[in-house]
Each structure stands twice: as structure tokens, then as C-alpha cells.
Amino acid sequence: MFNNLAAEIKRSGLTQKQFAEKVKINPITFSSKINGKTEFQLVEIKRILEFFKLQLSFDYLFADAE
């Protein structure tokens, strides 16, 4: 699971479903991805980083909690 990404979504005041919709990922698919069951695609990662205005690094947001 990507705990940092989940925490930052929560800090933004959005639910994971709302966030997924903002970054144009199906909420069910997003749930699978944030929980590490499937991988994010590059275009999805770019949209996530753009949402956070590139203030948070890829390494931070996608640090593996394993």
C-alpha cells in the first residue's frame, strides 16, 4: 500500500473516490492500485503529481510500505 499517497489524499480533504475522479482514474481501479494490487501507469502518476502541483516527490508519494 502507498501509505504516503493515502495520507496526502486525506490531508487534501478528499475521499479516495473523489481523488480518483479528479485524476481521471476509475475509483475501483484506483483502490486496487493504491493498495498495491495493480500498478499505476505513467500517465496516472503524472496526473497525481500534477494534482499535488509537483510539491510532493514521486519517491515520497509512491514509497512502498512493505
All heavy atoms as TSV, in Angstrom:
chain	resi	resn	atom	element	x	y	z
A	1	MET	N	N	0.848	-1.192	0.000
A	1	MET	CA	C	0.000	0.000	0.000
A	1	MET	C	C	0.881	1.239	0.000
A	1	MET	O	O	1.944	1.253	0.591
A	1	MET	CB	C	-0.921	0.000	1.207
A	1	MET	CG	C	-1.789	1.227	1.271
A	1	MET	SD	S	-3.072	1.051	2.510
A	1	MET	CE	C	-3.940	2.553	2.215
A	2	PHE	N	N	0.400	2.256	-0.655
A	2	PHE	CA	C	1.115	3.530	-0.710
A	2	PHE	C	C	0.568	4.440	0.388
A	2	PHE	O	O	-0.308	5.276	0.151
A	2	PHE	CB	C	0.969	4.147	-2.097
A	2	PHE	CG	C	1.552	3.287	-3.187
A	2	PHE	CD1	C	0.737	2.597	-4.055
A	2	PHE	CD2	C	2.929	3.160	-3.310
A	2	PHE	CE1	C	1.276	1.800	-5.057
A	2	PHE	CE2	C	3.487	2.372	-4.306
A	2	PHE	CZ	C	2.653	1.688	-5.181
A	3	ASN	N	N	1.101	4.253	1.590
A	3	ASN	CA	C	0.586	4.976	2.760
A	3	ASN	C	C	0.749	6.479	2.645
A	3	ASN	O	O	-0.126	7.227	3.086
A	3	ASN	CB	C	1.261	4.473	4.036
A	3	ASN	CG	C	0.856	3.056	4.374
A	3	ASN	OD1	O	-0.261	2.644	4.093
A	3	ASN	ND2	N	1.755	2.299	4.968
A	4	ASN	N	N	1.877	6.941	2.084
A	4	ASN	CA	C	2.086	8.387	1.962
A	4	ASN	C	C	1.071	9.007	1.017
A	4	ASN	O	O	0.527	10.075	1.298
A	4	ASN	CB	C	3.506	8.684	1.484
A	4	ASN	CG	C	4.550	8.310	2.517
A	4	ASN	OD1	O	4.244	8.131	3.690
A	4	ASN	ND2	N	5.782	8.181	2.085
A	5	LEU	N	N	0.816	8.341	-0.090
A	5	LEU	CA	C	-0.184	8.844	-1.031
A	5	LEU	C	C	-1.557	8.893	-0.355
A	5	LEU	O	O	-2.266	9.899	-0.453
A	5	LEU	CB	C	-0.227	7.971	-2.291
A	5	LEU	CG	C	-1.277	8.330	-3.334
A	5	LEU	CD1	C	-1.148	9.782	-3.784
A	5	LEU	CD2	C	-1.185	7.378	-4.519
A	6	ALA	N	N	-1.914	7.842	0.341
A	6	ALA	CA	C	-3.206	7.807	1.043
A	6	ALA	C	C	-3.299	8.937	2.072
A	6	ALA	O	O	-4.337	9.601	2.184
A	6	ALA	CB	C	-3.403	6.452	1.718
A	7	ALA	N	N	-2.219	9.192	2.797
A	7	ALA	CA	C	-2.213	10.254	3.804
A	7	ALA	C	C	-2.363	11.633	3.168
A	7	ALA	O	O	-3.093	12.489	3.684
A	7	ALA	CB	C	-0.930	10.187	4.632
A	8	GLU	N	N	-1.682	11.846	2.051
A	8	GLU	CA	C	-1.770	13.145	1.381
A	8	GLU	C	C	-3.148	13.371	0.772
A	8	GLU	O	O	-3.643	14.505	0.749
A	8	GLU	CB	C	-0.675	13.276	0.320
A	8	GLU	CG	C	0.729	13.321	0.891
A	8	GLU	CD	C	0.984	14.471	1.853
A	8	GLU	OE1	O	0.326	15.529	1.759
A	8	GLU	OE2	O	1.868	14.315	2.730
A	9	ILE	N	N	-3.765	12.323	0.295
A	9	ILE	CA	C	-5.136	12.447	-0.213
A	9	ILE	C	C	-6.055	12.870	0.931
A	9	ILE	O	O	-6.875	13.778	0.784
A	9	ILE	CB	C	-5.613	11.126	-0.850
A	9	ILE	CG1	C	-4.835	10.858	-2.144
A	9	ILE	CG2	C	-7.117	11.159	-1.105
A	9	ILE	CD1	C	-5.015	9.459	-2.699
A	10	LYS	N	N	-5.885	12.227	2.069
A	10	LYS	CA	C	-6.698	12.565	3.244
A	10	LYS	C	C	-6.452	14.015	3.670
A	10	LYS	O	O	-7.392	14.751	3.975
A	10	LYS	CB	C	-6.383	11.604	4.391
A	10	LYS	CG	C	-7.340	11.693	5.540
A	10	LYS	CD	C	-7.114	10.578	6.527
A	10	LYS	CE	C	-8.190	10.606	7.586
A	10	LYS	NZ	N	-8.084	9.494	8.500
A	11	ARG	N	N	-5.174	14.440	3.660
A	11	ARG	CA	C	-4.843	15.827	4.025
A	11	ARG	C	C	-5.456	16.832	3.061
A	11	ARG	O	O	-5.720	17.976	3.435
A	11	ARG	CB	C	-3.323	16.024	4.049
A	11	ARG	CG	C	-2.679	15.530	5.301
A	11	ARG	CD	C	-1.212	15.945	5.391
A	11	ARG	NE	N	-0.584	15.115	6.392
A	11	ARG	CZ	C	0.262	14.131	6.148
A	11	ARG	NH1	N	0.661	13.866	4.930
A	11	ARG	NH2	N	0.764	13.409	7.124
A	12	SER	N	N	-5.658	16.413	1.815
A	12	SER	CA	C	-6.237	17.322	0.821
A	12	SER	C	C	-7.731	17.549	1.073
A	12	SER	O	O	-8.334	18.426	0.467
A	12	SER	CB	C	-6.027	16.776	-0.594
A	12	SER	OG	O	-6.924	15.717	-0.877
A	13	GLY	N	N	-8.326	16.727	1.943
A	13	GLY	CA	C	-9.735	16.871	2.266
A	13	GLY	C	C	-10.655	16.084	1.352
A	13	GLY	O	O	-11.875	16.222	1.442
A	14	LEU	N	N	-10.084	15.269	0.480
A	14	LEU	CA	C	-10.876	14.470	-0.440
A	14	LEU	C	C	-10.939	13.024	0.018
A	14	LEU	O	O	-10.036	12.550	0.702
A	14	LEU	CB	C	-10.249	14.494	-1.837
A	14	LEU	CG	C	-10.138	15.841	-2.530
A	14	LEU	CD1	C	-9.356	15.703	-3.821
A	14	LEU	CD2	C	-11.515	16.413	-2.813
A	15	THR	N	N	-11.990	12.345	-0.383
A	15	THR	CA	C	-12.020	10.898	-0.199
A	15	THR	C	C	-11.180	10.291	-1.328
A	15	THR	O	O	-10.879	10.957	-2.325
A	15	THR	CB	C	-13.455	10.344	-0.294
A	15	THR	OG1	O	-13.942	10.560	-1.628
A	15	THR	CG2	C	-14.377	11.001	0.718
A	16	GLN	N	N	-10.834	9.025	-1.194
A	16	GLN	CA	C	-10.087	8.373	-2.268
A	16	GLN	C	C	-10.918	8.330	-3.538
A	16	GLN	O	O	-10.380	8.480	-4.633
A	16	GLN	CB	C	-9.635	6.980	-1.848
A	16	GLN	CG	C	-8.477	7.030	-0.870
A	16	GLN	CD	C	-7.876	5.677	-0.592
A	16	GLN	OE1	O	-8.137	4.698	-1.269
A	16	GLN	NE2	N	-7.030	5.622	0.431
A	17	LYS	N	N	-12.209	8.171	-3.409
A	17	LYS	CA	C	-13.083	8.156	-4.588
A	17	LYS	C	C	-13.056	9.516	-5.285
A	17	LYS	O	O	-12.917	9.598	-6.505
A	17	LYS	CB	C	-14.511	7.799	-4.191
A	17	LYS	CG	C	-15.455	7.791	-5.360
A	17	LYS	CD	C	-16.876	7.466	-4.953
A	17	LYS	CE	C	-17.755	7.504	-6.194
A	17	LYS	NZ	N	-19.149	7.499	-5.894
A	18	GLN	N	N	-13.180	10.592	-4.528
A	18	GLN	CA	C	-13.146	11.929	-5.113
A	18	GLN	C	C	-11.794	12.202	-5.774
A	18	GLN	O	O	-11.735	12.771	-6.866
A	18	GLN	CB	C	-13.412	12.985	-4.034
A	18	GLN	CG	C	-14.817	12.963	-3.491
A	18	GLN	CD	C	-14.967	13.806	-2.247
A	18	GLN	OE1	O	-14.049	13.926	-1.428
A	18	GLN	NE2	N	-16.150	14.399	-2.079
A	19	PHE	N	N	-10.728	11.790	-5.103
A	19	PHE	CA	C	-9.395	11.995	-5.657
A	19	PHE	C	C	-9.242	11.232	-6.966
A	19	PHE	O	O	-8.737	11.777	-7.956
A	19	PHE	CB	C	-8.325	11.550	-4.650
A	19	PHE	CG	C	-6.934	11.733	-5.163
A	19	PHE	CD1	C	-6.327	12.974	-5.125
A	19	PHE	CD2	C	-6.231	10.668	-5.703
A	19	PHE	CE1	C	-5.042	13.152	-5.619
A	19	PHE	CE2	C	-4.949	10.830	-6.196
A	19	PHE	CZ	C	-4.350	12.088	-6.149
A	20	ALA	N	N	-9.661	9.981	-6.975
A	20	ALA	CA	C	-9.565	9.159	-8.184
A	20	ALA	C	C	-10.286	9.833	-9.342
A	20	ALA	O	O	-9.760	9.884	-10.464
A	20	ALA	CB	C	-10.140	7.773	-7.923
A	21	GLU	N	N	-11.452	10.362	-9.075
A	21	GLU	CA	C	-12.208	11.036	-10.130
A	21	GLU	C	C	-11.474	12.285	-10.620
A	21	GLU	O	O	-11.457	12.560	-11.813
A	21	GLU	CB	C	-13.610	11.364	-9.636
A	21	GLU	CG	C	-14.456	10.108	-9.446
A	21	GLU	CD	C	-15.758	10.329	-8.713
A	21	GLU	OE1	O	-15.965	11.426	-8.122
A	21	GLU	OE2	O	-16.593	9.392	-8.709
A	22	LYS	N	N	-10.835	13.021	-9.721
A	22	LYS	CA	C	-10.100	14.223	-10.115
A	22	LYS	C	C	-8.898	13.895	-10.997
A	22	LYS	O	O	-8.536	14.685	-11.862
A	22	LYS	CB	C	-9.646	15.007	-8.886
A	22	LYS	CG	C	-10.767	15.757	-8.223
A	22	LYS	CD	C	-10.227	16.830	-7.309
A	22	LYS	CE	C	-11.337	17.633	-6.710
A	22	LYS	NZ	N	-11.921	18.602	-7.609
A	23	VAL	N	N	-8.252	12.756	-10.740
A	23	VAL	CA	C	-7.082	12.382	-11.544
A	23	VAL	C	C	-7.449	11.406	-12.662
A	23	VAL	O	O	-6.587	10.785	-13.270
A	23	VAL	CB	C	-5.919	11.841	-10.670
A	23	VAL	CG1	C	-5.391	12.929	-9.753
A	23	VAL	CG2	C	-6.331	10.611	-9.894
A	24	LYS	N	N	-8.753	11.296	-12.909
A	24	LYS	CA	C	-9.292	10.527	-14.033
A	24	LYS	C	C	-8.922	9.046	-14.014
A	24	LYS	O	O	-8.504	8.471	-15.009
A	24	LYS	CB	C	-8.871	11.165	-15.351
A	24	LYS	CG	C	-9.369	12.583	-15.477
A	24	LYS	CD	C	-8.902	13.231	-16.743
A	24	LYS	CE	C	-9.416	14.662	-16.752
A	24	LYS	NZ	N	-8.668	15.524	-17.588
A	25	ILE	N	N	-9.081	8.449	-12.825
A	25	ILE	CA	C	-8.898	7.006	-12.663
A	25	ILE	C	C	-10.193	6.463	-12.075
A	25	ILE	O	O	-10.734	7.039	-11.125
A	25	ILE	CB	C	-7.713	6.675	-11.722
A	25	ILE	CG1	C	-6.416	7.287	-12.234
A	25	ILE	CG2	C	-7.565	5.160	-11.561
A	25	ILE	CD1	C	-5.231	7.153	-11.266
A	26	ASN	N	N	-10.670	5.373	-12.612
A	26	ASN	CA	C	-11.867	4.741	-12.068
A	26	ASN	C	C	-11.629	4.468	-10.581
A	26	ASN	O	O	-10.596	3.916	-10.207
A	26	ASN	CB	C	-12.134	3.433	-12.830
A	26	ASN	CG	C	-13.317	2.695	-12.265
A	26	ASN	OD1	O	-13.242	2.126	-11.182
A	26	ASN	ND2	N	-14.393	2.683	-13.014
A	27	PRO	N	N	-12.559	4.861	-9.705
A	27	PRO	CA	C	-12.353	4.676	-8.258
A	27	PRO	C	C	-12.055	3.234	-7.842
A	27	PRO	O	O	-11.241	3.014	-6.945
A	27	PRO	CB	C	-13.658	5.175	-7.648
A	27	PRO	CG	C	-14.158	6.177	-8.624
A	27	PRO	CD	C	-13.786	5.621	-9.982
A	28	ILE	N	N	-12.695	2.263	-8.468
A	28	ILE	CA	C	-12.421	0.866	-8.122
A	28	ILE	C	C	-11.003	0.491	-8.537
A	28	ILE	O	O	-10.268	-0.153	-7.785
A	28	ILE	CB	C	-13.474	-0.061	-8.765
A	28	ILE	CG1	C	-14.842	0.222	-8.145
A	28	ILE	CG2	C	-13.090	-1.524	-8.601
A	28	ILE	CD1	C	-16.009	-0.418	-8.863
A	29	THR	N	N	-10.609	0.929	-9.719
A	29	THR	CA	C	-9.247	0.677	-10.204
A	29	THR	C	C	-8.237	1.376	-9.303
A	29	THR	O	O	-7.196	0.816	-8.959
A	29	THR	CB	C	-9.098	1.183	-11.654
A	29	THR	OG1	O	-10.067	0.527	-12.468
A	29	THR	CG2	C	-7.712	0.928	-12.193
A	30	PHE	N	N	-8.548	2.610	-8.897
A	30	PHE	CA	C	-7.644	3.366	-8.030
A	30	PHE	C	C	-7.434	2.637	-6.706
A	30	PHE	O	O	-6.314	2.557	-6.210
A	30	PHE	CB	C	-8.184	4.779	-7.779
A	30	PHE	CG	C	-7.264	5.615	-6.949
A	30	PHE	CD1	C	-6.141	6.198	-7.511
A	30	PHE	CD2	C	-7.495	5.798	-5.597
A	30	PHE	CE1	C	-5.273	6.956	-6.749
A	30	PHE	CE2	C	-6.642	6.557	-4.827
A	30	PHE	CZ	C	-5.526	7.138	-5.402
A	31	SER	N	N	-8.497	2.103	-6.157
A	31	SER	CA	C	-8.391	1.363	-4.895
A	31	SER	C	C	-7.431	0.192	-5.037
A	31	SER	O	O	-6.590	-0.046	-4.163
A	31	SER	CB	C	-9.772	0.871	-4.468
A	31	SER	OG	O	-9.673	0.099	-3.302
A	32	SER	N	N	-7.536	-0.507	-6.127
A	32	SER	CA	C	-6.638	-1.635	-6.384
A	32	SER	C	C	-5.194	-1.173	-6.512
A	32	SER	O	O	-4.271	-1.820	-6.019
A	32	SER	CB	C	-7.088	-2.350	-7.665
A	32	SER	OG	O	-6.245	-3.417	-7.960
A	33	LYS	N	N	-5.003	-0.030	-7.138
A	33	LYS	CA	C	-3.645	0.484	-7.353
A	33	LYS	C	C	-3.029	1.016	-6.066
A	33	LYS	O	O	-1.873	0.737	-5.764
A	33	LYS	CB	C	-3.660	1.556	-8.439
A	33	LYS	CG	C	-3.978	0.945	-9.794
A	33	LYS	CD	C	-4.037	1.973	-10.897
A	33	LYS	CE	C	-4.410	1.257	-12.181
A	33	LYS	NZ	N	-3.695	1.713	-13.337
A	34	ILE	N	N	-3.788	1.781	-5.291
A	34	ILE	CA	C	-3.230	2.361	-4.065
A	34	ILE	C	C	-2.931	1.273	-3.034
A	34	ILE	O	O	-2.067	1.423	-2.191
A	34	ILE	CB	C	-4.127	3.474	-3.490
A	34	ILE	CG1	C	-3.324	4.347	-2.526
A	34	ILE	CG2	C	-5.353	2.899	-2.827
A	34	ILE	CD1	C	-3.992	5.625	-2.124
A	35	ASN	N	N	-3.635	0.147	-3.142
A	35	ASN	CA	C	-3.385	-0.977	-2.245
A	35	ASN	C	C	-2.306	-1.927	-2.766
A	35	ASN	O	O	-2.049	-2.965	-2.155
A	35	ASN	CB	C	-4.687	-1.729	-1.977
A	35	ASN	CG	C	-5.590	-0.928	-1.076
A	35	ASN	OD1	O	-5.199	-0.479	-0.015
A	35	ASN	ND2	N	-6.827	-0.715	-1.501
A	36	GLY	N	N	-1.696	-1.573	-3.896
A	36	GLY	CA	C	-0.575	-2.345	-4.405
A	36	GLY	C	C	-0.946	-3.617	-5.150
A	36	GLY	O	O	-0.079	-4.442	-5.434
A	37	LYS	N	N	-2.207	-3.773	-5.487
A	37	LYS	CA	C	-2.637	-4.990	-6.182
A	37	LYS	C	C	-2.348	-4.912	-7.675
A	37	LYS	O	O	-2.113	-5.930	-8.313
A	37	LYS	CB	C	-4.117	-5.250	-5.932
A	37	LYS	CG	C	-4.405	-5.570	-4.476
A	37	LYS	CD	C	-5.875	-5.767	-4.214
A	37	LYS	CE	C	-6.094	-6.007	-2.720
A	37	LYS	NZ	N	-7.500	-6.003	-2.375
A	38	THR	N	N	-2.414	-3.697	-8.229
A	38	THR	CA	C	-2.034	-3.462	-9.623
A	38	THR	C	C	-1.156	-2.216	-9.668
A	38	THR	O	O	-1.117	-1.446	-8.706
A	38	THR	CB	C	-3.265	-3.275	-10.547
A	38	THR	OG1	O	-4.043	-2.181	-10.059
A	38	THR	CG2	C	-4.136	-4.518	-10.594
A	39	GLU	N	N	-0.480	-2.025	-10.768
A	39	GLU	CA	C	0.466	-0.910	-10.877
A	39	GLU	C	C	-0.170	0.322	-11.494
A	39	GLU	O	O	-1.054	0.224	-12.341
A	39	GLU	CB	C	1.666	-1.338	-11.726
A	39	GLU	CG	C	2.493	-2.424	-11.080
A	39	GLU	CD	C	3.717	-2.788	-11.901
A	39	GLU	OE1	O	3.932	-2.185	-12.979
A	39	GLU	OE2	O	4.451	-3.668	-11.465
A	40	PHE	N	N	0.311	1.477	-11.058
A	40	PHE	CA	C	-0.083	2.729	-11.683
A	40	PHE	C	C	0.617	2.838	-13.036
A	40	PHE	O	O	1.762	2.412	-13.185
A	40	PHE	CB	C	0.350	3.926	-10.819
A	40	PHE	CG	C	-0.522	4.168	-9.621
A	40	PHE	CD1	C	-0.157	3.686	-8.376
A	40	PHE	CD2	C	-1.692	4.895	-9.733
A	40	PHE	CE1	C	-0.948	3.912	-7.263
A	40	PHE	CE2	C	-2.492	5.132	-8.621
A	40	PHE	CZ	C	-2.120	4.638	-7.395
A	41	GLN	N	N	-0.062	3.426	-13.991
A	41	GLN	CA	C	0.550	3.708	-15.280
A	41	GLN	C	C	1.199	5.086	-15.213
A	41	GLN	O	O	0.814	5.927	-14.391
A	41	GLN	CB	C	-0.503	3.668	-16.378
A	41	GLN	CG	C	-1.103	2.292	-16.568
A	41	GLN	CD	C	-2.123	2.277	-17.682
A	41	GLN	OE1	O	-2.221	3.200	-18.483
A	41	GLN	NE2	N	-2.903	1.217	-17.734
A	42	LEU	N	N	2.165	5.318	-16.094
A	42	LEU	CA	C	2.912	6.575	-16.080
A	42	LEU	C	C	1.987	7.785	-16.202
A	42	LEU	O	O	2.149	8.764	-15.464
A	42	LEU	CB	C	3.956	6.590	-17.197
A	42	LEU	CG	C	4.832	7.831	-17.272
A	42	LEU	CD1	C	5.570	8.065	-15.961
A	42	LEU	CD2	C	5.811	7.711	-18.416
A	43	VAL	N	N	1.024	7.725	-17.074
A	43	VAL	CA	C	0.109	8.851	-17.252
A	43	VAL	C	C	-0.673	9.128	-15.965
A	43	VAL	O	O	-0.938	10.288	-15.624
A	43	VAL	CB	C	-0.826	8.634	-18.463
A	43	VAL	CG1	C	-1.814	7.510	-18.217
A	43	VAL	CG2	C	-1.543	9.916	-18.823
A	44	GLU	N	N	-1.019	8.100	-15.229
A	44	GLU	CA	C	-1.727	8.265	-13.958
A	44	GLU	C	C	-0.821	8.908	-12.921
A	44	GLU	O	O	-1.243	9.795	-12.169
A	44	GLU	CB	C	-2.230	6.914	-13.456
A	44	GLU	CG	C	-3.266	6.288	-14.360
A	44	GLU	CD	C	-3.543	4.833	-14.060
A	44	GLU	OE1	O	-2.667	4.136	-13.487
A	44	GLU	OE2	O	-4.640	4.371	-14.415
A	45	ILE	N	N	0.428	8.471	-12.880
A	45	ILE	CA	C	1.396	9.050	-11.943
A	45	ILE	C	C	1.591	10.530	-12.234
A	45	ILE	O	O	1.622	11.362	-11.320
A	45	ILE	CB	C	2.735	8.284	-12.006
A	45	ILE	CG1	C	2.540	6.868	-11.450
A	45	ILE	CG2	C	3.831	9.036	-11.257
A	45	ILE	CD1	C	3.710	5.938	-11.697
A	46	LYS	N	N	1.680	10.876	-13.516
A	46	LYS	CA	C	1.845	12.285	-13.891
A	46	LYS	C	C	0.664	13.119	-13.414
A	46	LYS	O	O	0.847	14.219	-12.886
A	46	LYS	CB	C	2.002	12.421	-15.402
A	46	LYS	CG	C	3.344	11.973	-15.906
A	46	LYS	CD	C	3.423	12.147	-17.417
A	46	LYS	CE	C	4.774	11.736	-17.951
A	46	LYS	NZ	N	4.841	11.900	-19.419
A	47	ARG	N	N	-0.550	12.593	-13.584
A	47	ARG	CA	C	-1.735	13.338	-13.137
A	47	ARG	C	C	-1.757	13.487	-11.626
A	47	ARG	O	O	-2.167	14.529	-11.102
A	47	ARG	CB	C	-3.007	12.663	-13.644
A	47	ARG	CG	C	-3.230	12.883	-15.136
A	47	ARG	CD	C	-4.604	12.449	-15.577
A	47	ARG	NE	N	-4.804	11.032	-15.363
A	47	ARG	CZ	C	-5.124	10.158	-16.305
A	47	ARG	NH1	N	-5.289	10.553	-17.544
A	47	ARG	NH2	N	-5.287	8.889	-16.014
A	48	ILE	N	N	-1.316	12.461	-10.907
A	48	ILE	CA	C	-1.267	12.534	-9.438
A	48	ILE	C	C	-0.254	13.590	-9.001
A	48	ILE	O	O	-0.542	14.424	-8.139
A	48	ILE	CB	C	-0.946	11.151	-8.833
A	48	ILE	CG1	C	-2.148	10.216	-9.036
A	48	ILE	CG2	C	-0.591	11.267	-7.349
A	48	ILE	CD1	C	-1.863	8.755	-8.753
A	49	LEU	N	N	0.922	13.580	-9.609
A	49	LEU	CA	C	1.941	14.577	-9.270
A	49	LEU	C	C	1.460	15.981	-9.617
A	49	LEU	O	O	1.694	16.929	-8.853
A	49	LEU	CB	C	3.255	14.259	-9.979
A	49	LEU	CG	C	3.974	12.996	-9.489
A	49	LEU	CD1	C	5.157	12.679	-10.387
A	49	LEU	CD2	C	4.407	13.132	-8.044
A	50	GLU	N	N	0.790	16.133	-10.743
A	50	GLU	CA	C	0.255	17.441	-11.124
A	50	GLU	C	C	-0.815	17.903	-10.143
A	50	GLU	O	O	-0.903	19.097	-9.838
A	50	GLU	CB	C	-0.315	17.390	-12.541
A	50	GLU	CG	C	0.764	17.311	-13.597
A	50	GLU	CD	C	0.220	17.033	-14.989
A	50	GLU	OE1	O	-1.020	16.897	-15.166
A	50	GLU	OE2	O	1.052	16.927	-15.911
A	51	PHE	N	N	-1.628	16.977	-9.634
A	51	PHE	CA	C	-2.645	17.340	-8.647
A	51	PHE	C	C	-1.987	17.994	-7.438
A	51	PHE	O	O	-2.483	18.978	-6.902
A	51	PHE	CB	C	-3.453	16.119	-8.202
A	51	PHE	CG	C	-4.419	16.438	-7.093
A	51	PHE	CD1	C	-5.673	16.937	-7.377
A	51	PHE	CD2	C	-4.058	16.254	-5.762
A	51	PHE	CE1	C	-6.562	17.256	-6.358
A	51	PHE	CE2	C	-4.942	16.571	-4.738
A	51	PHE	CZ	C	-6.188	17.071	-5.033
A	52	PHE	N	N	-0.865	17.435	-7.012
A	52	PHE	CA	C	-0.149	17.974	-5.852
A	52	PHE	C	C	0.802	19.092	-6.258
A	52	PHE	O	O	1.662	19.499	-5.478
A	52	PHE	CB	C	0.591	16.855	-5.115
A	52	PHE	CG	C	-0.331	15.900	-4.408
A	52	PHE	CD1	C	-0.473	14.602	-4.847
A	52	PHE	CD2	C	-1.076	16.302	-3.312
A	52	PHE	CE1	C	-1.329	13.712	-4.210
A	52	PHE	CE2	C	-1.939	15.427	-2.663
A	52	PHE	CZ	C	-2.065	14.133	-3.120
A	53	LYS	N	N	0.655	19.576	-7.496
A	53	LYS	CA	C	1.440	20.692	-8.025
A	53	LYS	C	C	2.940	20.441	-7.923
A	53	LYS	O	O	3.729	21.358	-7.702
A	53	LYS	CB	C	1.048	21.990	-7.342
A	53	LYS	CG	C	-0.405	22.362	-7.589
A	53	LYS	CD	C	-0.778	23.649	-6.925
A	53	LYS	CE	C	-2.150	24.139	-7.203
A	53	LYS	NZ	N	-3.259	23.325	-7.162
A	54	LEU	N	N	3.299	19.184	-8.041
A	54	LEU	CA	C	4.701	18.750	-8.026
A	54	LEU	C	C	5.423	19.160	-6.745
A	54	LEU	O	O	6.641	19.194	-6.694
A	54	LEU	CB	C	5.446	19.276	-9.256
A	54	LEU	CG	C	4.818	18.904	-10.604
A	54	LEU	CD1	C	5.596	19.542	-11.732
A	54	LEU	CD2	C	4.751	17.402	-10.791
A	55	GLN	N	N	4.673	19.471	-5.679
A	55	GLN	CA	C	5.285	19.837	-4.404
A	55	GLN	C	C	5.721	18.604	-3.617
A	55	GLN	O	O	6.552	18.703	-2.720
A	55	GLN	CB	C	4.319	20.675	-3.571
A	55	GLN	CG	C	4.029	22.016	-4.193
A	55	GLN	CD	C	2.990	22.800	-3.421
A	55	GLN	OE1	O	2.333	22.292	-2.530
A	55	GLN	NE2	N	2.834	24.057	-3.773
A	56	LEU	N	N	5.136	17.469	-3.939
A	56	LEU	CA	C	5.491	16.221	-3.273
A	56	LEU	C	C	6.179	15.331	-4.294
A	56	LEU	O	O	5.724	15.206	-5.425
A	56	LEU	CB	C	4.234	15.538	-2.723
A	56	LEU	CG	C	3.422	16.383	-1.723
A	56	LEU	CD1	C	2.101	15.709	-1.412
A	56	LEU	CD2	C	4.225	16.616	-0.460
A	57	SER	N	N	7.264	14.703	-3.902
A	57	SER	CA	C	8.053	13.926	-4.855
A	57	SER	C	C	7.429	12.566	-5.146
A	57	SER	O	O	6.671	12.011	-4.341
A	57	SER	CB	C	9.470	13.722	-4.318
A	57	SER	OG	O	9.460	12.775	-3.258
A	58	PHE	N	N	7.788	12.050	-6.291
A	58	PHE	CA	C	7.389	10.695	-6.667
A	58	PHE	C	C	7.859	9.716	-5.605
A	58	PHE	O	O	7.096	8.856	-5.165
A	58	PHE	CB	C	7.990	10.337	-8.034
A	58	PHE	CG	C	7.862	8.881	-8.363
A	58	PHE	CD1	C	6.700	8.396	-8.926
A	58	PHE	CD2	C	8.893	7.995	-8.095
A	58	PHE	CE1	C	6.566	7.041	-9.217
A	58	PHE	CE2	C	8.770	6.652	-8.380
A	58	PHE	CZ	C	7.602	6.173	-8.944
A	59	ASP	N	N	9.130	9.831	-5.198
A	59	ASP	CA	C	9.691	8.900	-4.217
A	59	ASP	C	C	8.902	8.906	-2.909
A	59	ASP	O	O	8.715	7.867	-2.293
A	59	ASP	CB	C	11.153	9.232	-3.937
A	59	ASP	CG	C	12.059	8.939	-5.113
A	59	ASP	OD1	O	11.679	8.117	-5.974
A	59	ASP	OD2	O	13.148	9.526	-5.181
A	60	TYR	N	N	8.445	10.077	-2.487
A	60	TYR	CA	C	7.667	10.170	-1.257
A	60	TYR	C	C	6.276	9.557	-1.428
A	60	TYR	O	O	5.858	8.710	-0.641
A	60	TYR	CB	C	7.553	11.639	-0.821
A	60	TYR	CG	C	6.535	11.855	0.284
A	60	TYR	CD1	C	6.801	11.415	1.580
A	60	TYR	CD2	C	5.306	12.443	0.023
A	60	TYR	CE1	C	5.857	11.575	2.581
A	60	TYR	CE2	C	4.375	12.617	1.011
A	60	TYR	CZ	C	4.644	12.191	2.292
A	60	TYR	OH	O	3.715	12.335	3.299
A	61	LEU	N	N	5.573	9.989	-2.468
A	61	LEU	CA	C	4.191	9.534	-2.647
A	61	LEU	C	C	4.081	8.050	-2.909
A	61	LEU	O	O	3.145	7.399	-2.458
A	61	LEU	CB	C	3.525	10.298	-3.807
A	61	LEU	CG	C	3.166	11.744	-3.533
A	61	LEU	CD1	C	2.669	12.403	-4.811
A	61	LEU	CD2	C	2.138	11.870	-2.431
A	62	PHE	N	N	5.063	7.498	-3.630
A	62	PHE	CA	C	4.959	6.108	-4.033
A	62	PHE	C	C	5.949	5.193	-3.290
A	62	PHE	O	O	6.292	4.124	-3.773
A	62	PHE	CB	C	5.128	6.000	-5.560
A	62	PHE	CG	C	3.983	6.641	-6.287
A	62	PHE	CD1	C	4.069	7.948	-6.728
A	62	PHE	CD2	C	2.802	5.948	-6.499
A	62	PHE	CE1	C	3.007	8.557	-7.379
A	62	PHE	CE2	C	1.730	6.549	-7.150
A	62	PHE	CZ	C	1.838	7.852	-7.594
A	63	ALA	N	N	6.347	5.626	-2.109
A	63	ALA	CA	C	7.190	4.769	-1.274
A	63	ALA	C	C	6.390	3.531	-0.893
A	63	ALA	O	O	5.233	3.624	-0.471
A	63	ALA	CB	C	7.647	5.517	-0.019
A	64	ASP	N	N	6.989	2.379	-1.053
A	64	ASP	CA	C	6.311	1.119	-0.774
A	64	ASP	C	C	6.348	0.864	0.719
A	64	ASP	O	O	7.399	0.919	1.353
A	64	ASP	CB	C	6.995	-0.016	-1.528
A	64	ASP	CG	C	6.144	-1.260	-1.610
A	64	ASP	OD1	O	5.065	-1.310	-0.996
A	64	ASP	OD2	O	6.565	-2.199	-2.295
A	65	ALA	N	N	5.219	0.543	1.287
A	65	ALA	CA	C	5.103	0.327	2.726
A	65	ALA	C	C	5.504	-1.070	3.158
A	65	ALA	O	O	5.436	-1.406	4.324
A	65	ALA	CB	C	3.689	0.621	3.189
A	66	GLU	N	N	5.894	-1.903	2.217
A	66	GLU	CA	C	6.211	-3.307	2.573
A	66	GLU	C	C	7.427	-3.401	3.382
A	66	GLU	O	O	8.443	-3.148	3.445
A	66	GLU	CB	C	6.340	-4.134	1.295
A	66	GLU	CG	C	5.001	-4.349	0.651
A	66	GLU	CD	C	5.096	-5.228	-0.589
A	66	GLU	OE1	O	5.834	-6.224	-0.554
A	66	GLU	OE2	O	4.436	-4.897	-1.554
